[in-house]
Amino acid sequence: MLTRHADCAYVLREQALFGNDPTLATGGMRAHVLEARARSPLGETPTLGSTDPPIHPRLRGLIGRAFTPRMVEDERAVAAQVAAALLDEAPAGQPFEFMSHFAEPFPVVVVSDLLGLNDEERGPVRAWAQALVRVIAGGDLPPEAYREGESAKAALLDFLKAYTERHAGDTSKKVISLLVEAEALGDRLSLDELLSFTVFLYTAGSGPTAYMLGNAVAALLAHPAALNAVRADRSLIRGAIEESLRWDSATQVLLRFAREACEVGGRKVAKGDTLYVMVGAAHRDPIVFASPDTFDIHRPLTNAQLLAFGAGPHFCLGQPLAFVEGEVALNSLLDRYPHLQGVPGGFERGGTFLLRGPKRLLLAGR
């Protein structure tokens, strides 16, 4: 379990020694992963988040075509429309629960648009993805959960097959259209790989982003001077988001697996060991961050210092989109509620061991 920033950054960047593929693990971790994959509807289908070379560079090269700066920036206008529509649905003149009314649905709709799904397609695809996510990690689940996962896989495969046929030659430049036209690069995703990526994008692009938004709003509410500064100067929003990612990161832990015996921070690591990269702790390392427990939206931060999106070859492709979503969300919220404030007793912490964010965040304002 690594907590120092230098050790965490080293392990995340040193792909030759530390892999992302959990089958590299030994002991109980390996047994759990193999059992989960044996029961998972996705089986051994590779995913962007749990592969190493040569599979990972191939997948990242293909998928990276859909996350160009221009494509991500094009989502800003869509995100603004989605944010406005969600805020229109908030109850007028009374407190509203930010997570369920805004933070959770907002990134899902944006990701759906990026994928190229219309309003009718978005709901079913999300439901199929959620059914698959429920069983991919394994665990003590009822048999019907796995049956639902298998049905969801079949339905999503049928949808993607029909989608790729219907949109052959599509020039919309949305993600699925780009991926199915990848023959120009001499490679393409198989249908199983496309399904796996769709599920991965819904998972990685929604839950962590929702928590990022909730953590940012909660941090600003807890620091009125920072909130007032952002109200007065919207150019500070990007810095506020970055500082909230450091001060209260949605991603708390990343896992890596030792390819061979080595040392980290002067400690011996055996081949197959699981390394828990404690991002939340690294972000409070006083060697890297002055006054680390202080929330300071003026703090200069670099990608090398922020580990919320990982580092090295597995640095998150969706980071630019997450920042666009964060900037649009906070701007829209402050436009609609210039006197935004929290409701006493309206904050409840949620999350898991790996992710951290509000379960409930009641807001009021006018």
KADAJO-V564009 format. One record per helix or strand of 3 or more residues. SS is the DSSP state (a for helix, b for strand). FROM is the first residue (numbers start at 0). LEN is the number of residues. If there is no record, write none. Layout:
BEGIN
((SS	FROM	LEN) (SS	FROM	LEN))
END
This chain:
BEGIN
((a	4	9) (a	21	3) (a	26	13) (a	47	3) (a	54	13) (a	68	20) (a	97	18) (a	118	18) (a	142	24) (a	174	6) (a	181	4) (a	190	14) (a	206	16) (a	223	9) (a	233	14) (b	252	6) (b	261	3) (b	266	3) (b	273	5) (a	278	4) (a	311	3) (a	318	18) (b	340	11) (b	354	10))
END
